[in-house]
Amino acid sequence: MFVKGFVAACGVMLPFAAFGQVVWDQEPSADGLGQYSDGISTNGTQFAPPQAVADDFSLSAAANISDIQFWGSSEDAFAPDLSNFKAFDIYVYDTSFNAVYSTQVSTASLTPVNTGNLSASGGQIYDFNLATSINLGVGSYFLHVGSIDVNPQGDRFVWADSATGNNSFRVNFFDGNGWQTDAGAGDLAFKLTASPAPEPASLCMLALGGLALIRRRTA
């Protein structure tokens, strides 16, 4: 009787499967502007003057970040589109700029998709996605995205700006002064998605499997 009731309850819960939730969203603006951003691991050895940027975000609840999406383009002065970018640094910092997550990934692994829009510098704007798993607690953080270039003096990565945010980000000039506030400079385009909690349907299936095993052992 209990098993039948449990199955019925699971049947009720089946339609309520959970999906990934967007926990931060700064869409790219239409002006095509952006900020040059070198990979932080280059230590300022790319293009002069070197510059890395990071923008802030906050979480009102603990989350497992499953996807980092960002938009950007090539400076497009020396070579077409993304050909000068062999990899990207992606860092998440706490408010003291201690890295709580870091990775370096190939450009191809970010599956860039041409949005069909041009940046102010003339390059095509691309949509990049990093599938990941980052457990973050409630609080404020900074996201850094920057390119590792084939030719350090070639085209630079331009992280697209966003029309939403607090009109401020941090910039690192690799001059020994660390990350400095660039107030009034705008915001950068990125979106964070968190993985869902276990679906009720999945939980039911696991529980039913356990009940079946118990019945088998007691039969």
Protein Blocks (a to p, Z undefined) as FASTA:
>chain_A
ZZmmmmmmmmmmmmmcccdddfbdcdddfkopacddddfklnopaccdddddddddddfb
dcddfbdcdddddeklmbghjlmpmbdcdddddfkopafbdcdddfklnopacehiacfk
opacddddddddddddedddddddddddfblmlccddddddfbdjhiacddehnonapad
dehibpcdddddddddddfklmmmmmmmmmmmmmmmmZZ
